[in-house]
């Protein structure tokens, strides 16, 4: 159905021709209009790379894409100056939001870096299928994002200064209709600055209706000593209360690793980045740092449920425990955990928690 409607393809369906219309929005064609790209002038003349980027004024919300019609975002790419500057926090200061079909509350709301599996406002390469982050700051997303009437995508600059040099391109299709069972894409960021002992970090809650959960990103700052990743990821669905339907066996297990990510060759945690899961960021960082002060170990992990989506019919809540091990026994921990949940549901989500302020989002 999605192939027939021009919303995506696999290697095997690439030869199939549809009547979908391909469009692209960038600074060179901000409205995605046919035959309207590349009209600005540079020192080389008209149409010679005259407007490749825009500036984001401090404190303002900028519209990146405003699309009317039926279709789907297929891929988008973003890069921004200062994204690799140590201590700039720009990747936590830019807020990405997406609204489908004229909704008032965003279906997607997350710091730019965290959405692309780059927490702590630190850029790190990601080699997965849905999200790819490449040298040195090319942020790519291939998650299909259907809409029936309209799509509005914005970026808010909460940085302390204007951002000069924000590059973007949104590639999408326009079609006559969508499959009835095509859900709306959602992504939600949350943070617990210091988990209370015995209380789980909530990755997602308040979801009502039917849909499927497709991914998790976690930026975990270990505030206490010893191994931090014994906590289980749990999915409470369709009326679950005290106990979940799905319960994993540990944090490193959920993200596809094992045994504390220990690499016997280096005698230290070993990172990896694969199409569907990764422990791609590890920073022991126990030294005193001029920007951050005395840093704590930081860990970045992602898991895409592309091949194993978690389907729900009525409601969904997702949590992770902060549990450690000191080589003798398990113990409850207090850690700084940020997360992004990615999912689809039939109706746009209207249960959006208050978004944390810039000060509350800053890495510790």
N, C-alpha and C positions, 0 to 999 in steps of 0.2 A: 504493500500500500504506500509506504513512504517513498519507495522508488518510483512508483507510478505517478505520484504527485510531485515528483521532482524535489523531494526534501532530503535526499541523501542516496548514497550508493555504496556498494562494496566492489571489490575487484571484479567479481563475476557479473555485476550488473552495469559496469561502466559503458558497455556498448549500447545500452537501451536509451533511446531518444525520447524525451518528453516535451510537453509544451510549457514547462516552467520557464519563467523569465529570470535570468541572472542579473543581479544588481550589486553595486558596491558603494559604500559610503566611506569617504576619507576627507581629510582637509582639502584635497584637490577636487572633490565632488561632494560637498557636505549634504546634499539632498538625494544623492544616488540617481540623478536624472539621466535618461539616455542621451548620449552625445554631449554631455555637459562637463566632462572631466578635464582637468589640466588646462584651465583657461587663464590662470594667473601668470604674471610675468616675473622673471628673475633677471639677473644681469646678462643672461644668455638670450633673453627675449621671451615672447608670449609662448606659453605651453612648455617651457623648459624648466621644470621643477620650480615653479613659482610659489607654491604654498604647500609644502610637504607636511607642515605641522601647525599647531596653534599654541597660544599661551593660555595658561589657566590663572585667572586673577585670584588673588588671595581672598578666601571667604565666599567665593561665588560657586554656583552650580552651573555647569556647562552642559548643554545638550550635545551628545555625540551622534545620536541617530534618532530620527523621528519618522517612522515609517507608517504609512496608511495602506491597508489592504490585508490580504491573507498570504501567509508565507512562513518562512523559517530562517533564522540566523543559522548559517552553516559553519562559519569560521570567523574569528576576529583576532586581530593582532594589535598589540599596544607596546610602545616603549616610551620612556620618559627620562629626561635628564635628571641627574642627582639620584637616580635609583640605586646606584652603586656607591654613593658617597657614605662613608662610615659616619654614623651619628646623625644623618639627616632625617631619618624616620619618614621619608616621603612616601614609602610604600604602605605605611599605616595611616598617613595623613590624607591620602586620596581615597574617596569613598565611591565605589562603583554601585550603581543602582539600575534595575531594569523593571519596567512596568509593561504588562501585557493587556491589550484590549481596554485601555482607558482606566485601569484600576487606580485607586488613590494611594494605596500602600504598595511598596515595592515587593515584587516576588524575589528579587535578588538584591541583597544589601550586604556588602562586605568591603573591608579595606582592599585596595587593589592588589597588594602583594599577597595577602592571605587567600584571596580568590584563586590566585595562580600558584598556590602551594608554596608561597614564600612568606612565612611569618617572621616575626621579630624585626621587620623592616630590613631584612638582609636578603640580598638576591642570591639564589642558588639554582643551578641548572636542574631541570626536571625532564626526564625522558619517558613520558607516558603517552598513551594514545589520546585521552580526552584533553590533557593539558601538557604543553611543551614550553619550557623556558630555556632559552638558548643564549649563548655568548653574544654580547654581554648586556643582556636585559631585553631580549625579544620575547614577549609574553604572548603565547598562542593558546586559543581555546577552540576545540572542535566539537563541543557538545551541541547537538541540535536543539534549537530553541524555537518551537512553533508559536505562531500567533494567528488569530482569526480575524481581527479587526485592525489592530495597530500594535506597534512596538515602540517604546520610548526608552532610550538608554542615556544615562547622565553620569557625569563625574563631578564630585564636589571637592574643591581644594581647601582643606582645613590646615594646610601647612602654614608656617609663619611668614611665608613670602610667596610672591608670584612664581609660578613654574613656567619658565621659558623653554619651550621645546617639548611639546606633548604630541606624539605621533600615534595614529590609529587608523585601522581599516576594518570595516565590517562587511563581510561578504554574505549575501542572502539571496533567497529566491522568492518570487511572487507566484502564487498558484491560484487556481480557481477554487479549490476547496481542500480541507484537511480531512484525514480519517477521523471518524467520530471519536475513536479512542485515543487520539493524540493528546497527551497531557501537556501541562504548562511547566516549564523548567523553573526551579527555585534553588536558591542558595542563601544560607543564613550563617552569619558569623556570631560567635559567642565567646566570652572570656570569663574565667574564674581566676582572679589574681592570686588567691591563696585558698585552695580547697580546704574546707573544714574537715577535720578528721572523721572518717566514716561516712562522709557525704560525697556522692558522685558528681562529677562534672556533667552537666547536661549539654549534649551536642545538639539535640533537637527536641522540641516539645510543642504541644498545642496544634499539631497537624490534624485536621479533620477531613474526612472524605477518603476516596480511594486514590491509589497511586503506587509509585515504586521508588525506593531509595536507591541512589546510584553511586554515592561516594562520600568519603570522609577525609578531611585533612586536619591534622593536629600539629600545633606548635607547642611543644611541652618544655617548660623551663623547670628543671629539677631543683627545687629549693632546699631539699634535704639530701643528706649523703646516702650512699649505697644504691643498689639497683632500684630503678623507679617503675619498671614496666610490668608488674604482676597483675595490674587491674584488668578486669574483664569488660569488654564492650557488650552492651545489652540492648536488645530491641524489644520494646514493649508495644504490642500491636493489637488492634481489634478487641479492646476490652481488657487487656492484661492490666493487673494492678500491682500486687506485691511481687510477683515473679514474672520474668519475661518469657516469650516464646523462643527467642534466639539468645543464647548466652555463649560467648566465646571462652577461651581458656587463658587468655592473657593478652596484654597490649601488643607485644612483639609478635604474637601468634596471629592476631587479627590483621596486622600489616604484612604478614607473609614471611616473617623471619622466625628465629628461634634462639633459645639459650642466650638471651641478653645481647644478641647481635655480636657475640664475641668472635673475633677473627684470630685463630691461633697463630697465624703468621706474624701479625703485628702486635698481638697481645692487647688489642684495643677493639672497640666497636667497629664493625665493618659496614660501610654504607653501601646502598644499591639503589638503582632507579630502573624499573621495568615497566612494560606497557600498562599493567593494571595495579601495581602496588610498589611502594618504595619506602626506604628509610634513607632519604637522600641528603639529609642535613644533620651533621653531628659536629658540635663545637664544645669541646671540654671547657675551654675558656675559664680556667681557674685563676689566671693571672689578674693583676690589677690593671685595668685599662683606662686610658685617659678620657675616653668618651663615656663609657658605661660604668666606670668604677669597678668594684670587685664583681666580676660576672659569675654566673652559675652555668652549669652544663645545659645546653640547648639542643633540642631534638626536633626534626621535622619529618613527618610521616604522612603518606597518602595511601588510600585504598579505593579503587574504583570497582563498583559492583556492575560492570558491564556484562560479564558472563553469568553473574549470579545476583540479579537485582532482588532487593527485599521488597516483596509486594504486600501491600496492606489494603484493606477494604473499608475500614471505618476511622482509624486513628493510628498515630505513630508517635513514639517517644524513644530517643536514643541516648544512652549514657555511657560513660567510661569511669571506672573506679581508679582512685589514686592509691595504689597499694604497692609496697616495696618489699624487698627481701634483703636481709643483712648477712646472708650465708648461714644463718641458723634458723630463722623463722620469718614469716610474713609480718608486716607491720603497716598500719595506716599512715599515709603520708599527707603532707600539705604542700602542694605544688601549684605553679602558675600554668594554667592550661587554656589555650585558645584553640578554637576549632571552626571549621566550615562544614556544614552539611549540604549535600547536593541531592535533590530529588525532583520527581515529577508528580503532579497530582492533577485531577480532572478540572478542578476549579482553581483559579488564582487564590493563593493563601491570603486571608485577611487577618490572621492572628500573628502579628509581627511584634516582638518584644521591643522595648525602648533600646535605641542604639547607644552604645557607650560614647561618652564625650572623648575628645582628643586626648585629654589628660589621662582618662581611664584606660585608653588604648595603648599608651606608650609602653614599650618594653621596659622591664625593670632593670 
